[in-house]
Amino acid sequence: MNSLVLGALIAVIPSVLAIFGNYRCTVTIRGFIPKGEYDEHTAPPDCLDGSIRWNYPMEFAIVHFTPDVPENFSVCFGEPTSGSFFKFHVYDITSGRPQEEVPFNKGTQPCLEPLNGTVSIEIKAPEALTYLWLVKYYINVQ
């Protein structure tokens, strides 16, 4: 019986670490944002990789990246995961106004260039309520 419990723990621990690992570098956007409002966050400047997590997304959110790295960097994103098939829209607003939508194509990792040491994105939730949106990010220092 003890070996069965030990085996279960050994099997579960890597999954738990993968989910909660590097939690300090996770930007958590509040859920159920009221109509006409938004949530705004800045990723911790000393984090070179992390994730953006949004439970029960509604309306939109803005996330800024101002990493403590040399000026030559970009912010890159992995493929978003969602508990549904609803489409989220992510825009590069680094210049202060929405630019082209960030292309999240299967198998690609889009990267955005900074302006004055900052990259900013706007994430628009779908009209239909969904449970979770999660995307990994990393700072690519050139």
Buried (B, 14 or more C-beta within 10 A) or exposed (E): EEEEEEEEEEEEEEEEEEEEEBEEBBBEBBBEBEEEEBBEBEBBBEBBBBBBBBBBBBBBBBBBBBBEBEEEBBBBBBEBEBEEEBBBBBBBBBEEEEBEEBEBEEEEBBBBEBEEBEBBBBBBBBEEEBEBBBBBBBBBEE
